[in-house]
Amino acid sequence: MGNGQFLIPANTKRGELIFGLFQPVDLVILLVGIGITLLALVIMTTFNIMDNTTALLGVLPGLIAVALVFPFPNYHNIRVAIGEVIAFYTNRQKYEWRGWCASYEFKDK
């Protein structure tokens, strides 16, 4: 492998993640969601108010947190994919033709 050509493995970015899966914000979201769920379930069982509706409401924060940090193809996770969709629809949608130029210099109007 001469001439400065290096073979970079596809999973090099995973080494920068916590447990190879989580960015710090993802881990915080997951831990807070699961913590709220556990706290809600403890409160529900303590006060004996556990029926189907309250159990679903108690488990909902944990389910949402797990869904947000779940891996998604071509993106890091669902949270990142949702952010990309929001960025796409909130950014400028009118694109101007600039011609076939190799370099582009931005001029603010």
VEXPAFI-47712 format. One record per atom (N, C-alpha, C): x, y, z; residue number from 0; atom name. Coordinates in steps of 0.1 Angstrom, whole numbers, m for minus. Layout:
N
REC    px    py    pz vexmar rose
REC     X     Y     Z    NUM   CA
...
//
This chain:
109
REC    px    py    pz vexmar rose
REC     8   m12     0      0    N
REC     0     0     0      0   CA
REC     9    12     0      0    C
REC    14    16   m11      1    N
REC    23    28   m11      1   CA
REC    15    40   m17      1    C
REC    23    50   m19      2    N
REC    18    63   m25      2   CA
REC     7    69   m16      2    C
REC     7    67    m3      3    N
REC    m2    74     5      3   CA
REC   m17    69     5      3    C
REC   m19    57     0      4    N
REC   m32    52    m1      4   CA
REC   m35    44    12      4    C
REC   m45    47    19      5    N
REC   m48    40    31      5   CA
REC   m62    34    30      5    C
REC   m63    22    36      6    N
REC   m76    16    36      6   CA
REC   m83    18    50      6    C
REC   m94    26    50      7    N
REC  m100    29    62      7   CA
REC  m112    20    64      7    C
REC  m113    13    75      8    N
REC  m125     5    78      8   CA
REC  m138    13    78      8    C
REC  m149     6    75      9    N
REC  m162    13    75      9   CA
REC  m167    17    89      9    C
REC  m162    10    99     10    N
REC  m167    13   112     10   CA
REC  m158    21   121     10    C
REC  m150    30   115     11    N
REC  m140    38   123     11   CA
REC  m147    48   132     11    C
REC  m159    53   128     12    N
REC  m166    62   136     12   CA
REC  m172    56   149     12    C
REC  m175    43   148     13    N
REC  m181    36   159     13   CA
REC  m172    36   171     13    C
REC  m159    37   169     14    N
REC  m149    37   180     14   CA
REC  m150    50   188     14    C
REC  m156    60   183     15    N
REC  m158    73   190     15   CA
REC  m171    73   198     15    C
REC  m179    63   197     16    N
REC  m192    63   203     16   CA
REC  m191    55   217     16    C
REC  m200    58   226     17    N
REC  m201    51   239     17   CA
REC  m207    38   236     17    C
REC  m200    27   240     18    N
REC  m204    13   238     18   CA
REC  m205    10   223     18    C
REC  m199    19   214     19    N
REC  m199    17   200     19   CA
REC  m213    20   194     19    C
REC  m222    25   202     20    N
REC  m236    28   197     20   CA
REC  m241    42   200     20    C
REC  m237    48   211     21    N
REC  m243    60   216     21   CA
REC  m234    72   215     21    C
REC  m240    84   210     22    N
REC  m234    96   213     22   CA
REC  m238   101   227     22    C
REC  m231   110   233     23    N
REC  m234   113   247     23   CA
REC  m249   118   248     23    C
REC  m254   126   239     24    N
REC  m268   130   239     24   CA
REC  m278   118   238     24    C
REC  m274   108   230     25    N
REC  m283    97   229     25   CA
REC  m283    89   242     25    C
REC  m272    88   248     26    N
REC  m272    80   261     26   CA
REC  m280    88   272     26    C
REC  m279   101   272     27    N
REC  m287   109   281     27   CA
REC  m302   107   278     27    C
REC  m306   108   266     28    N
REC  m320   106   262     28   CA
REC  m325    92   267     28    C
REC  m317    82   264     29    N
REC  m321    68   268     29   CA
REC  m322    67   283     29    C
REC  m312    72   290     30    N
REC  m312    70   305     30   CA
REC  m324    78   311     30    C
REC  m326    90   306     31    N
REC  m337    98   312     31   CA
REC  m351    92   309     31    C
REC  m353    87   297     32    N
REC  m365    80   293     32   CA
REC  m368    68   301     32    C
REC  m357    59   303     33    N
REC  m359    47   311     33   CA
REC  m361    51   326     33    C
REC  m354    61   330     34    N
REC  m355    65   344     34   CA
REC  m369    70   347     34    C
REC  m375    78   338     35    N
REC  m389    83   340     35   CA
REC  m398    71   340     35    C
REC  m396    62   331     36    N
REC  m405    50   331     36   CA
REC  m404    42   344     36    C
REC  m392    39   349     37    N
REC  m391    32   361     37   CA
REC  m397    39   373     37    C
REC  m395    52   374     38    N
REC  m401    60   384     38   CA
REC  m416    60   383     38    C
REC  m422    61   371     39    N
REC  m436    61   370     39   CA
REC  m442    47   374     39    C
REC  m435    36   370     40    N
REC  m440    23   373     40   CA
REC  m439    20   388     40    C
REC  m429    25   395     41    N
REC  m428    24   409     41   CA
REC  m439    32   416     41    C
REC  m442    44   412     42    N
REC  m452    52   417     42   CA
REC  m466    45   415     42    C
REC  m468    39   403     43    N
REC  m481    33   400     43   CA
REC  m483    20   409     43    C
REC  m472    13   411     44    N
REC  m474     1   419     44   CA
REC  m475     4   434     44    C
REC  m469    15   438     45    N
REC  m469    19   452     45   CA
REC  m484    23   456     45    C
REC  m490    31   447     46    N
REC  m503    36   450     46   CA
REC  m514    27   444     46    C
REC  m510    15   438     47    N
REC  m520     5   433     47   CA
REC  m529    11   423     47    C
REC  m523    19   413     48    N
REC  m532    24   402     48   CA
REC  m527    19   389     48    C
REC  m524     6   389     49    N
REC  m519    m1   377     49   CA
REC  m530    m7   369     49    C
REC  m535     0   359     50    N
REC  m544    m6   349     50   CA
REC  m537    m5   335     50    C
REC  m544    m9   325     51    N
REC  m538    m9   311     51   CA
REC  m534     5   307     51    C
REC  m543    15   309     52    N
REC  m540    28   304     52   CA
REC  m528    35   311     52    C
REC  m528    34   324     53    N
REC  m518    40   332     53   CA
REC  m504    33   330     53    C
REC  m505    19   328     54    N
REC  m493    12   325     54   CA
REC  m487    16   312     54    C
REC  m495    18   302     55    N
REC  m491    23   289     55   CA
REC  m485    37   290     55    C
REC  m491    46   297     56    N
REC  m486    59   299     56   CA
REC  m473    59   307     56    C
REC  m471    50   316     57    N
REC  m459    49   324     57   CA
REC  m447    44   315     57    C
REC  m450    35   306     58    N
REC  m440    29   298     58   CA
REC  m436    37   286     58    C
REC  m445    46   282     59    N
REC  m444    55   270     59   CA
REC  m430    62   269     59    C
REC  m426    69   280     60    N
REC  m413    76   279     60   CA
REC  m401    67   276     60    C
REC  m401    55   281     61    N
REC  m390    46   278     61   CA
REC  m391    41   264     61    C
REC  m403    39   259     62    N
REC  m405    34   245     62   CA
REC  m401    45   235     62    C
REC  m404    57   238     63    N
REC  m400    69   229     63   CA
REC  m385    70   229     63    C
REC  m379    69   241     64    N
REC  m364    71   242     64   CA
REC  m357    60   234     64    C
REC  m362    47   236     65    N
REC  m356    36   228     65   CA
REC  m358    38   213     65    C
REC  m370    43   209     66    N
REC  m372    45   195     66   CA
REC  m363    56   189     66    C
REC  m360    66   197     67    N
REC  m352    77   192     67   CA
REC  m338    73   190     67    C
REC  m332    64   199     68    N
REC  m318    61   198     68   CA
REC  m316    47   190     68    C
REC  m327    42   185     69    N
REC  m326    29   177     69   CA
REC  m318    31   164     69    C
REC  m309    23   161     70    N
REC  m301    25   149     70   CA
REC  m310    24   136     70    C
REC  m306    33   126     71    N
REC  m314    34   114     71   CA
REC  m304    34   102     71    C
REC  m307    26    92     72    N
REC  m298    25    80     72   CA
REC  m295    39    74     72    C
REC  m283    41    71     73    N
REC  m278    54    64     73   CA
REC  m278    66    73     73    C
REC  m282    64    86     74    N
REC  m282    75    96     74   CA
REC  m276    69   109     74    C
REC  m273    77   118     75    N
REC  m268    72   131     75   CA
REC  m280    65   138     75    C
REC  m291    72   140     76    N
REC  m303    66   146     76   CA
REC  m315    74   142     76    C
REC  m327    71   147     77    N
REC  m339    77   144     77   CA
REC  m339    92   147     77    C
REC  m333    96   158     78    N
REC  m332   110   162     78   CA
REC  m325   118   151     78    C
REC  m314   113   146     79    N
REC  m306   120   136     79   CA
REC  m314   120   123     79    C
REC  m321   109   119     80    N
REC  m329   109   107     80   CA
REC  m340   119   108     80    C
REC  m347   121   119     81    N
REC  m358   131   121     81   CA
REC  m352   145   120     81    C
REC  m340   147   125     82    N
REC  m333   160   124     82   CA
REC  m330   163   109     82    C
REC  m326   153   102     83    N
REC  m323   156    88     83   CA
REC  m336   159    80     83    C
REC  m347   152    83     84    N
REC  m359   155    76     84   CA
REC  m364   169    79     84    C
REC  m363   173    92     85    N
REC  m367   187    96     85   CA
REC  m358   197    89     85    C
REC  m345   194    89     86    N
REC  m336   204    82     86   CA
REC  m339   205    67     86    C
REC  m343   194    61     87    N
REC  m346   195    47     87   CA
REC  m358   203    44     87    C
REC  m369   201    52     88    N
REC  m381   209    50     88   CA
REC  m381   223    55     88    C
REC  m372   226    64     89    N
REC  m372   240    69     89   CA
REC  m361   249    62     89    C
REC  m352   243    54     90    N
REC  m342   251    47     90   CA
REC  m348   256    34     90    C
REC  m341   265    27     91    N
REC  m345   271    15     91   CA
REC  m348   260     4     91    C
REC  m359   260    m2     92    N
REC  m363   250   m12     92   CA
REC  m361   255   m26     92    C
REC  m358   268   m28     93    N
REC  m355   273   m42     93   CA
REC  m340   273   m44     93    C
REC  m336   265   m54     94    N
REC  m322   264   m57     94   CA
REC  m319   271   m70     94    C
REC  m309   279   m70     95    N
REC  m305   287   m82     95   CA
REC  m295   281   m90     95    C
REC  m296   281  m103     96    N
REC  m286   275  m112     96   CA
REC  m274   284  m113     96    C
REC  m262   279  m110     97    N
REC  m250   287  m110     97   CA
REC  m241   284  m122     97    C
REC  m245   275  m131     98    N
REC  m237   272  m142     98   CA
REC  m227   261  m139     98    C
REC  m219   258  m148     99    N
REC  m210   247  m147     99   CA
REC  m196   252  m142     99    C
REC  m196   257  m130    100    N
REC  m183   263  m125    100   CA
REC  m177   253  m115    100    C
REC  m164   252  m116    101    N
REC  m157   242  m107    101   CA
REC  m156   248   m93    101    C
REC  m156   261   m91    102    N
REC  m155   266   m78    102   CA
REC  m167   276   m77    102    C
REC  m171   279   m64    103    N
REC  m182   288   m62    103   CA
REC  m179   297   m51    103    C
REC  m181   310   m53    104    N
REC  m178   320   m43    104   CA
REC  m192   325   m39    104    C
REC  m195   324   m26    105    N
REC  m208   329   m21    105   CA
REC  m208   344   m20    105    C
REC  m218   350   m26    106    N
REC  m220   364   m25    106   CA
REC  m234   367   m19    106    C
REC  m234   373    m7    107    N
REC  m247   376     0    107   CA
REC  m254   388    m7    107    C
REC  m267   386   m10    108    N
REC  m274   396   m17    108   CA
REC  m280   406    m7    108    C
//
